[in-house]
Amino acid sequence: MIDVNDFQPVLRMGITIDEEEYIARKLSSMIDIKKERILDIAPGNCLIPIYLSLELNKEISGVDDWKYFQEG
């Protein structure tokens, strides 16, 4: 299980971390994925794919062109 306190918002996107967790929980109950690996395009701060990966026991890779993360 994810502890949302371990994640800090990178950029205020009009959605809270609690709301991201809520969305991920709703999505995890709706999707039935047969593949072991999933690609998420433009996941933002990646909290939803991280939660889904743990909840669904799947490998989820995220690709985004976000410039708000610091390198290193």
Biopython code that builds the backbone (N, CA, C, O; Angstrom):
import numpy as np
from Bio.PDB.StructureBuilder import StructureBuilder

atoms = [
    (1, "MET", "N", (0.839, -1.176, 0.000)),
    (1, "MET", "CA", (0.000, 0.000, 0.000)),
    (1, "MET", "C", (0.886, 1.242, 0.000)),
    (1, "MET", "O", (1.958, 1.249, 0.605)),
    (2, "ILE", "N", (0.443, 2.260, -0.663)),
    (2, "ILE", "CA", (1.172, 3.516, -0.755)),
    (2, "ILE", "C", (0.820, 4.400, 0.432)),
    (2, "ILE", "O", (-0.345, 4.529, 0.807)),
    (3, "ASP", "N", (1.836, 4.998, 1.008)),
    (3, "ASP", "CA", (1.615, 6.024, 2.020)),
    (3, "ASP", "C", (1.698, 7.364, 1.301)),
    (3, "ASP", "O", (2.784, 7.798, 0.916)),
    (4, "VAL", "N", (0.556, 8.019, 1.118)),
    (4, "VAL", "CA", (0.537, 9.260, 0.351)),
    (4, "VAL", "C", (1.394, 10.348, 0.992)),
    (4, "VAL", "O", (1.723, 11.335, 0.334)),
    (5, "ASN", "N", (1.752, 10.191, 2.234)),
    (5, "ASN", "CA", (2.626, 11.167, 2.879)),
    (5, "ASN", "C", (4.059, 11.090, 2.364)),
    (5, "ASN", "O", (4.853, 11.999, 2.602)),
    (6, "ASP", "N", (4.396, 10.005, 1.657)),
    (6, "ASP", "CA", (5.721, 9.870, 1.068)),
    (6, "ASP", "C", (5.855, 10.668, -0.220)),
    (6, "ASP", "O", (6.963, 10.808, -0.738)),
    (7, "PHE", "N", (4.762, 11.190, -0.747)),
    (7, "PHE", "CA", (4.769, 11.893, -2.022)),
    (7, "PHE", "C", (4.408, 13.352, -1.815)),
    (7, "PHE", "O", (3.423, 13.679, -1.152)),
    (8, "GLN", "N", (5.207, 14.208, -2.384)),
    (8, "GLN", "CA", (4.937, 15.638, -2.330)),
    (8, "GLN", "C", (4.529, 16.099, -3.722)),
    (8, "GLN", "O", (5.087, 15.622, -4.711)),
    (9, "PRO", "N", (3.583, 17.003, -3.822)),
    (9, "PRO", "CA", (3.198, 17.510, -5.141)),
    (9, "PRO", "C", (4.383, 18.211, -5.805)),
    (9, "PRO", "O", (5.085, 18.994, -5.166)),
    (10, "VAL", "N", (4.598, 17.928, -7.075)),
    (10, "VAL", "CA", (5.664, 18.569, -7.818)),
    (10, "VAL", "C", (5.174, 19.914, -8.328)),
    (10, "VAL", "O", (5.916, 20.897, -8.331)),
    (11, "LEU", "N", (3.942, 19.950, -8.751)),
    (11, "LEU", "CA", (3.340, 21.162, -9.290)),
    (11, "LEU", "C", (1.861, 21.112, -8.964)),
    (11, "LEU", "O", (1.226, 20.071, -9.130)),
    (12, "ARG", "N", (1.327, 22.177, -8.521)),
    (12, "ARG", "CA", (-0.111, 22.216, -8.220)),
    (12, "ARG", "C", (-0.889, 22.106, -9.520)),
    (12, "ARG", "O", (-0.840, 23.010, -10.354)),
    (13, "MET", "N", (-1.603, 21.006, -9.696)),
    (13, "MET", "CA", (-2.316, 20.732, -10.929)),
    (13, "MET", "C", (-3.824, 20.801, -10.736)),
    (13, "MET", "O", (-4.578, 20.370, -11.608)),
    (14, "GLY", "N", (-4.267, 21.329, -9.625)),
    (14, "GLY", "CA", (-5.700, 21.391, -9.379)),
    (14, "GLY", "C", (-6.253, 20.093, -8.828)),
    (14, "GLY", "O", (-7.469, 19.905, -8.793)),
    (15, "ILE", "N", (-5.380, 19.192, -8.396)),
    (15, "ILE", "CA", (-5.802, 17.912, -7.833)),
    (15, "ILE", "C", (-4.883, 17.590, -6.660)),
    (15, "ILE", "O", (-3.670, 17.776, -6.750)),
    (16, "THR", "N", (-5.448, 17.117, -5.580)),
    (16, "THR", "CA", (-4.643, 16.789, -4.403)),
    (16, "THR", "C", (-4.136, 15.354, -4.495)),
    (16, "THR", "O", (-4.606, 14.565, -5.315)),
    (17, "ILE", "N", (-3.178, 15.035, -3.647)),
    (17, "ILE", "CA", (-2.658, 13.671, -3.603)),
    (17, "ILE", "C", (-3.757, 12.705, -3.175)),
    (17, "ILE", "O", (-3.832, 11.589, -3.688)),
    (18, "ASP", "N", (-4.599, 13.119, -2.250)),
    (18, "ASP", "CA", (-5.721, 12.267, -1.828)),
    (18, "ASP", "C", (-6.670, 11.990, -2.992)),
    (18, "ASP", "O", (-7.180, 10.879, -3.134)),
    (19, "GLU", "N", (-6.906, 13.007, -3.826)),
    (19, "GLU", "CA", (-7.772, 12.814, -4.987)),
    (19, "GLU", "C", (-7.128, 11.877, -6.006)),
    (19, "GLU", "O", (-7.819, 11.075, -6.634)),
    (20, "GLU", "N", (-5.804, 11.974, -6.173)),
    (20, "GLU", "CA", (-5.112, 11.048, -7.072)),
    (20, "GLU", "C", (-5.252, 9.608, -6.579)),
    (20, "GLU", "O", (-5.487, 8.695, -7.369)),
    (21, "GLU", "N", (-5.107, 9.415, -5.282)),
    (21, "GLU", "CA", (-5.267, 8.078, -4.718)),
    (21, "GLU", "C", (-6.697, 7.573, -4.928)),
    (21, "GLU", "O", (-6.898, 6.405, -5.262)),
    (22, "TYR", "N", (-7.679, 8.437, -4.737)),
    (22, "TYR", "CA", (-9.084, 8.073, -4.952)),
    (22, "TYR", "C", (-9.307, 7.643, -6.407)),
    (22, "TYR", "O", (-9.949, 6.625, -6.667)),
    (23, "ILE", "N", (-8.775, 8.424, -7.348)),
    (23, "ILE", "CA", (-8.915, 8.079, -8.772)),
    (23, "ILE", "C", (-8.273, 6.728, -9.059)),
    (23, "ILE", "O", (-8.853, 5.901, -9.763)),
    (24, "ALA", "N", (-7.090, 6.502, -8.522)),
    (24, "ALA", "CA", (-6.403, 5.228, -8.747)),
    (24, "ALA", "C", (-7.206, 4.054, -8.185)),
    (24, "ALA", "O", (-7.305, 3.009, -8.827)),
    (25, "ARG", "N", (-7.776, 4.218, -6.998)),
    (25, "ARG", "CA", (-8.603, 3.152, -6.415)),
    (25, "ARG", "C", (-9.814, 2.849, -7.299)),
    (25, "ARG", "O", (-10.155, 1.688, -7.521)),
    (26, "LYS", "N", (-10.458, 3.904, -7.797)),
    (26, "LYS", "CA", (-11.608, 3.707, -8.689)),
    (26, "LYS", "C", (-11.182, 3.002, -9.972)),
    (26, "LYS", "O", (-11.850, 2.071, -10.422)),
    (27, "LEU", "N", (-10.074, 3.442, -10.561)),
    (27, "LEU", "CA", (-9.589, 2.824, -11.796)),
    (27, "LEU", "C", (-9.226, 1.358, -11.587)),
    (27, "LEU", "O", (-9.520, 0.515, -12.435)),
    (28, "SER", "N", (-8.590, 1.055, -10.466)),
    (28, "SER", "CA", (-8.160, -0.326, -10.235)),
    (28, "SER", "C", (-9.336, -1.295, -10.149)),
    (28, "SER", "O", (-9.197, -2.474, -10.475)),
    (29, "SER", "N", (-10.476, -0.805, -9.716)),
    (29, "SER", "CA", (-11.646, -1.681, -9.638)),
    (29, "SER", "C", (-12.362, -1.800, -10.988)),
    (29, "SER", "O", (-13.201, -2.683, -11.166)),
    (30, "MET", "N", (-12.039, -0.919, -11.936)),
    (30, "MET", "CA", (-12.721, -0.924, -13.231)),
    (30, "MET", "C", (-11.964, -1.650, -14.332)),
    (30, "MET", "O", (-12.569, -2.103, -15.304)),
    (31, "ILE", "N", (-10.662, -1.765, -14.194)),
    (31, "ILE", "CA", (-9.887, -2.314, -15.307)),
    (31, "ILE", "C", (-9.531, -3.769, -15.080)),
    (31, "ILE", "O", (-9.225, -4.194, -13.966)),
    (32, "ASP", "N", (-9.579, -4.512, -16.161)),
    (32, "ASP", "CA", (-9.211, -5.925, -16.163)),
    (32, "ASP", "C", (-8.131, -6.087, -17.231)),
    (32, "ASP", "O", (-8.433, -6.211, -18.418)),
    (33, "ILE", "N", (-6.893, -6.085, -16.805)),
    (33, "ILE", "CA", (-5.767, -6.079, -17.732)),
    (33, "ILE", "C", (-5.138, -7.463, -17.783)),
    (33, "ILE", "O", (-4.781, -8.037, -16.754)),
    (34, "LYS", "N", (-5.010, -7.983, -18.986)),
    (34, "LYS", "CA", (-4.411, -9.303, -19.180)),
    (34, "LYS", "C", (-2.898, -9.221, -19.335)),
    (34, "LYS", "O", (-2.189, -10.176, -19.018)),
    (35, "LYS", "N", (-2.403, -8.091, -19.818)),
    (35, "LYS", "CA", (-0.963, -7.929, -20.051)),
    (35, "LYS", "C", (-0.237, -7.717, -18.728)),
    (35, "LYS", "O", (-0.811, -7.210, -17.764)),
    (36, "GLU", "N", (1.027, -8.110, -18.696)),
    (36, "GLU", "CA", (1.833, -7.917, -17.488)),
    (36, "GLU", "C", (2.460, -6.533, -17.441)),
    (36, "GLU", "O", (2.733, -6.008, -16.362)),
    (37, "ARG", "N", (2.691, -5.932, -18.624)),
    (37, "ARG", "CA", (3.328, -4.623, -18.683)),
    (37, "ARG", "C", (2.379, -3.615, -19.321)),
    (37, "ARG", "O", (1.671, -3.934, -20.276)),
    (38, "ILE", "N", (2.372, -2.399, -18.786)),
    (38, "ILE", "CA", (1.458, -1.349, -19.238)),
    (38, "ILE", "C", (2.265, -0.070, -19.443)),
    (38, "ILE", "O", (3.180, 0.220, -18.672)),
    (39, "LEU", "N", (1.929, 0.690, -20.475)),
    (39, "LEU", "CA", (2.557, 1.982, -20.719)),
    (39, "LEU", "C", (1.534, 3.081, -20.448)),
    (39, "LEU", "O", (0.436, 3.074, -21.005)),
    (40, "ASP", "N", (1.904, 4.018, -19.591)),
    (40, "ASP", "CA", (1.046, 5.167, -19.289)),
    (40, "ASP", "C", (1.679, 6.394, -19.930)),
    (40, "ASP", "O", (2.809, 6.762, -19.609)),
    (41, "ILE", "N", (0.948, 7.015, -20.827)),
    (41, "ILE", "CA", (1.432, 8.216, -21.505)),
    (41, "ILE", "C", (0.979, 9.449, -20.721)),
    (41, "ILE", "O", (-0.198, 9.588, -20.388)),
    (42, "ALA", "N", (1.922, 10.330, -20.434)),
    (42, "ALA", "CA", (1.674, 11.586, -19.711)),
    (42, "ALA", "C", (1.066, 11.371, -18.324)),
    (42, "ALA", "O", (-0.020, 11.876, -18.039)),
    (43, "PRO", "N", (1.769, 10.616, -17.450)),
    (43, "PRO", "CA", (1.227, 10.340, -16.116)),
    (43, "PRO", "C", (1.410, 11.466, -15.107)),
    (43, "PRO", "O", (0.990, 11.329, -13.958)),
    (44, "GLY", "N", (2.023, 12.568, -15.504)),
    (44, "GLY", "CA", (2.226, 13.662, -14.546)),
    (44, "GLY", "C", (3.203, 13.262, -13.466)),
    (44, "GLY", "O", (4.334, 12.882, -13.769)),
    (45, "ASN", "N", (2.797, 13.338, -12.212)),
    (45, "ASN", "CA", (3.710, 13.001, -11.112)),
    (45, "ASN", "C", (3.774, 11.496, -10.829)),
    (45, "ASN", "O", (4.462, 11.080, -9.897)),
    (46, "CYS", "N", (3.095, 10.700, -11.590)),
    (46, "CYS", "CA", (3.166, 9.222, -11.561)),
    (46, "CYS", "C", (2.518, 8.560, -10.353)),
    (46, "CYS", "O", (2.645, 7.346, -10.198)),
    (47, "LEU", "N", (1.844, 9.286, -9.510)),
    (47, "LEU", "CA", (1.256, 8.656, -8.331)),
    (47, "LEU", "C", (0.160, 7.660, -8.712)),
    (47, "LEU", "O", (0.074, 6.588, -8.113)),
    (48, "ILE", "N", (-0.670, 7.989, -9.685)),
    (48, "ILE", "CA", (-1.731, 7.067, -10.095)),
    (48, "ILE", "C", (-1.134, 5.781, -10.680)),
    (48, "ILE", "O", (-1.559, 4.698, -10.278)),
    (49, "PRO", "N", (-0.164, 5.846, -11.616)),
    (49, "PRO", "CA", (0.427, 4.596, -12.107)),
    (49, "PRO", "C", (1.147, 3.789, -11.019)),
    (49, "PRO", "O", (1.127, 2.559, -11.051)),
    (50, "ILE", "N", (1.782, 4.470, -10.061)),
    (50, "ILE", "CA", (2.453, 3.754, -8.971)),
    (50, "ILE", "C", (1.417, 2.968, -8.164)),
    (50, "ILE", "O", (1.609, 1.787, -7.875)),
    (51, "TYR", "N", (0.333, 3.627, -7.811)),
    (51, "TYR", "CA", (-0.711, 2.961, -7.034)),
    (51, "TYR", "C", (-1.298, 1.779, -7.821)),
    (51, "TYR", "O", (-1.470, 0.686, -7.283)),
    (52, "LEU", "N", (-1.599, 2.021, -9.100)),
    (52, "LEU", "CA", (-2.177, 0.953, -9.922)),
    (52, "LEU", "C", (-1.212, -0.221, -10.057)),
    (52, "LEU", "O", (-1.639, -1.375, -10.035)),
    (53, "SER", "N", (0.073, 0.057, -10.197)),
    (53, "SER", "CA", (1.076, -0.998, -10.306)),
    (53, "SER", "C", (1.064, -1.891, -9.074)),
    (53, "SER", "O", (1.118, -3.116, -9.186)),
    (54, "LEU", "N", (0.994, -1.281, -7.909)),
    (54, "LEU", "CA", (0.957, -2.059, -6.669)),
    (54, "LEU", "C", (-0.375, -2.793, -6.504)),
    (54, "LEU", "O", (-0.409, -3.955, -6.100)),
    (55, "GLU", "N", (-1.454, -2.109, -6.817)),
    (55, "GLU", "CA", (-2.784, -2.685, -6.635)),
    (55, "GLU", "C", (-3.048, -3.844, -7.598)),
    (55, "GLU", "O", (-3.647, -4.850, -7.218)),
    (56, "LEU", "N", (-2.594, -3.695, -8.854)),
    (56, "LEU", "CA", (-2.871, -4.699, -9.887)),
    (56, "LEU", "C", (-1.737, -5.700, -10.061)),
    (56, "LEU", "O", (-1.867, -6.660, -10.821)),
    (57, "ASN", "N", (-0.619, -5.479, -9.357)),
    (57, "ASN", "CA", (0.560, -6.330, -9.482)),
    (57, "ASN", "C", (1.030, -6.409, -10.944)),
    (57, "ASN", "O", (1.293, -7.490, -11.472)),
    (58, "LYS", "N", (1.126, -5.242, -11.575)),
    (58, "LYS", "CA", (1.559, -5.129, -12.963)),
    (58, "LYS", "C", (2.718, -4.153, -13.050)),
    (58, "LYS", "O", (2.876, -3.281, -12.196)),
    (59, "GLU", "N", (3.530, -4.308, -14.091)),
    (59, "GLU", "CA", (4.604, -3.349, -14.349)),
    (59, "GLU", "C", (4.026, -2.215, -15.193)),
    (59, "GLU", "O", (3.529, -2.449, -16.294)),
    (60, "ILE", "N", (4.090, -0.996, -14.682)),
    (60, "ILE", "CA", (3.576, 0.161, -15.405)),
    (60, "ILE", "C", (4.724, 1.133, -15.627)),
    (60, "ILE", "O", (5.362, 1.586, -14.677)),
    (61, "SER", "N", (4.979, 1.448, -16.894)),
    (61, "SER", "CA", (6.003, 2.432, -17.251)),
    (61, "SER", "C", (5.306, 3.719, -17.645)),
    (61, "SER", "O", (4.312, 3.700, -18.370)),
    (62, "GLY", "N", (5.825, 4.828, -17.172)),
    (62, "GLY", "CA", (5.243, 6.126, -17.501)),
    (62, "GLY", "C", (6.197, 6.943, -18.350)),
    (62, "GLY", "O", (7.398, 6.981, -18.085)),
    (63, "VAL", "N", (5.662, 7.594, -19.368)),
    (63, "VAL", "CA", (6.450, 8.474, -20.235)),
    (63, "VAL", "C", (5.782, 9.842, -20.237)),
    (63, "VAL", "O", (4.603, 9.972, -20.567)),
    (64, "ASP", "N", (6.554, 10.858, -19.864)),
    (64, "ASP", "CA", (6.003, 12.201, -19.811)),
    (64, "ASP", "C", (7.088, 13.197, -20.197)),
    (64, "ASP", "O", (8.277, 12.906, -20.068)),
    (65, "ASP", "N", (6.692, 14.337, -20.657)),
    (65, "ASP", "CA", (7.606, 15.406, -21.034)),
    (65, "ASP", "C", (7.537, 16.535, -20.018)),
    (65, "ASP", "O", (7.615, 17.713, -20.368)),
    (66, "TRP", "N", (7.391, 16.159, -18.760)),
    (66, "TRP", "CA", (7.291, 17.146, -17.697)),
    (66, "TRP", "C", (8.649, 17.769, -17.435)),
    (66, "TRP", "O", (9.654, 17.063, -17.353)),
    (67, "LYS", "N", (8.683, 19.054, -17.307)),
    (67, "LYS", "CA", (9.941, 19.741, -17.073)),
    (67, "LYS", "C", (10.065, 20.208, -15.626)),
    (67, "LYS", "O", (10.943, 21.014, -15.316)),
    (68, "TYR", "N", (9.217, 19.726, -14.749)),
    (68, "TYR", "CA", (9.184, 20.194, -13.377)),
    (68, "TYR", "C", (9.973, 19.320, -12.407)),
    (68, "TYR", "O", (10.170, 19.700, -11.253)),
    (69, "PHE", "N", (10.425, 18.155, -12.864)),
    (69, "PHE", "CA", (11.237, 17.305, -12.005)),
    (69, "PHE", "C", (12.690, 17.738, -12.096)),
    (69, "PHE", "O", (13.177, 18.061, -13.179)),
    (70, "GLN", "N", (13.373, 17.746, -10.983)),
    (70, "GLN", "CA", (14.797, 18.066, -11.002)),
    (70, "GLN", "C", (15.579, 16.830, -11.370)),
    (70, "GLN", "O", (15.228, 15.720, -10.968)),
    (71, "GLU", "N", (16.635, 17.017, -12.132)),
    (71, "GLU", "CA", (17.501, 15.890, -12.488)),
    (71, "GLU", "C", (18.397, 15.556, -11.313)),
    (71, "GLU", "O", (18.743, 16.404, -10.491)),
    (72, "GLY", "N", (18.759, 14.276, -11.268)),
    (72, "GLY", "CA", (19.723, 13.871, -10.253)),
    (72, "GLY", "C", (19.078, 13.192, -9.167)),
    (72, "GLY", "O", (19.742, 12.777, -8.216)),
]
sb = StructureBuilder()
sb.init_structure("model")
sb.init_model(0)
sb.init_chain("A")
sb.init_seg("    ")
for serial, (resi, resn, name, xyz) in enumerate(atoms, 1):
    if name == "N":
        sb.init_residue(resn, " ", resi, " ")
    sb.init_atom(name, np.array(xyz, "f"), 0.0, 1.0, " ", f" {name:<3s}", serial, name[0])
structure = sb.get_structure()
